[in-house]
């Protein structure tokens, strides 16, 4: 082998070694990054369990299970909603997206026996409310930009977040329309002493179900349209 071809072979070997070293460095960096992220996640979970750092608790139910096991419940044991759980539910609602990030929602928490009986008397066919653990009167501020009707849409998204959260915490609920029924709206504006610019959207009646309903597969391929109708 002449000196020229020897130098070329040496360069190729050096080049391969550099590439392999680069790959090895990249894999090491990736592994380090994943390890660091796993440690950070573990620290977040540990902090959550202590009520520090992150502001939610670890749940044993994943989000897809919560979505597919969420049902409307109208029969409860009478057990109360724990204060920490109510805060988690409200926090999930306030974490919802909203038009222009307006966050127009307000909540009136109803937990006393008197308040729950008031629901029963104010809305027909609500006899189950007296045995609920709590109820939320979900309201929206229609003065906040962008105002109506997007405030109602944002409020509905907020309710869905809360419904999934309470499902994950072991509760059940039912959505009861207040808006747009004028008689109910006026009644609850007076009962809850709402300011003029705040509209009651719905009642979410929450409790521990006395009988768990089975999950229901509601997927219907006929409702899915590819690219066009």
N, C-alpha and C positions, 0 to 999 in steps of 0.2 A: 504494500500500500504506500503510495507516495504521500509526501507531507501535506499536499493540498487536500486530498481526500480524507486524510486523518483529521485535519483541522475541521472539515465539514462535519464529519461524524461526531467529533467532540462537541461542536456547536449544537447539533441536533439533540444529542444526549442532554446537554445543558438546558436546552429549550424545553425538552420533555420534563426534566426534573423541575424546572421553574413552574411549568403548568401544573404538575402534580402538587407541588408545594402550595401553589395558589388555590387549587381546589381544596386541599387539606385545610388551609387557613380559612377559606370560606365556610366549609362544613363546621369547623371549630367555632367560628363566629356565630353561625346560625344556631348551633347547639347551645352556645353561651347565651344567645338572645332568648331562646326558648326557655332555657333554665331560669334566666332572670325573670321572664314573664310569668312562669309558673310560680316562682317564689313570690312575686308581687301579688298574683291572684290568691295564693294561700294566705298572704298577709291581710288582703282585703277581707277574705272570708272570716279569718280569725278576729279581725277588728269588728266586723259586722255582728259576730256572735257576742261580742262584748258591748255592742252599742256604740262603737267608736268608728271613726273614719267614714266608711261608706254608710249610707243612710237607709239601707234596706236589709232585711234578714234573708239568709239563705233559705230557699224553699225546696221541699222534697218533690214538688211537681214541676215538670218542664212546661214550657209555654204551649206547646202543641196539645199536650194532655189537657191543660186548662181550657183551651179553645174547644176541644171536642167533647169534653165532659161538662161544659157549662150548660146548664138547663135552667128553665124558669120554675122556681119553687113557690108554692103557696101554702105550704104546711110545715110548721116549725115546732121544735121541742120547747121553746120558751127560754132556752139558755141565752144569756147575754152575749154581746160581742165584746171581746176583751179590749180594753183601752189601747193596748199596743197594736192589736190587729186593726182597730179602727184607724189609727194613725197610718199604718201601712197601706190600708185601702185608700185613704185620702191622698197620701203621698203618690200612690200609683196614678190616681186620677189627675193630679197636678203635673205629672210627668208626661201627659199626653201632648201631642202636637196640636197646634191651633193656627187658624188663619192669621197671618202677619205676626205670629207669636204673641197674640193679644192676651191669651190666657184669661178669658172672660168669666170663668167659673167662680161661683161662690157656693158654699154648702151650709145648710142648716142641719145640724145633727139632732135627731130625735131619738131619745133613749128611755125617757121616763114612761111609766105605765100610763100616765095621763096623756102624753103626747101620742103614744101608739094607739090608744083608744080613740083619740081624736081623728086619726087617719081612718079608722074603722067607721066612724060616724060621718065623716065628710065625703067619702067616696063609696058608692054602691059596690056590693060584693067584695068588701075588703075585711071580712070578719077575721081572716087569718092574721091581720096585722097585729092584733093584740098579743099573739104568741110569738111574734118576731123578736129578735134580739135588739134590733135598732132599725132606724130608717134614715135615709139621707134625702133631704129636699135639695135637689140639684138645681141651681139657678144660674142665669147668665146676665152679664152686664151688657145691655144693648147700646150703651153710649160709647163704650170703648171701640176705637177703630179696629176692624172695619164694620162693626155694628151688625145689624140684621141683614140678611138671614144667616150669615156665616157664623154668628155667635151661637146659633142653635146647633149648627153642624159641629162646631168645636166642642160644645157641651156634650153632644152625643158620643163623640170620640172619647172624651174624658170618662163618660159612664162605662164605655166598653173596657177601658183600662181597669177601672175599679172592679168591674164584674169578673174579669179574669184574675185579678189579684185576690179577691175574696174567695173565688173558687179554689185557687191554689192554697189558701189558708184553711180550707175545709168548710166554708160557709156556702149557703145558697142564697139566691135573691130573685126578685122579680121587678121588672121595670113597669111602673104605672104612669101613664101619660097624665101630665097636668096641662102643658102646652099642646095644642092650641085651643083647648076647651075653655072658653071664656069664664064659665061659672066656676070651674076648679081654679083657674088662674086667680080670679078675684078673691076667692075664698082663702087661698093659701098666701096671697099677698097680704091679706089682713091678718090671718092667723100668725104668720111668721114675721109680721111687721117689716115687710120688705120696702126699701126705697123705690121711688117711682121708676128709676132707670134699670131696675133689676127684675127680670122675668123668671118665674118658676117654670122650669123645664119638665121635670119629672120627679117622682118619688122612687127611690130604690129601697125596697123593703128587704132587710137582710136578717138572716138567722141560721141556726143549725137545722138542716132539714131532718124531719122525723123519719123519712124514707128516701133513700138515694135513688134517683132515676138513672136508668142505664144510658150510656153514651149512644148517640144517634148519628149514623153516617148520612149527611145531607148533601153529599156531592152529587151533582146532576150534570152529566156531560152535555146535555141539551142546552144548558145555559151558557156554555162556553163557545165563543165565536172567534175563529182564527183570522186575524188581520182585518176582515170585514164581517158584517152581519151575514 
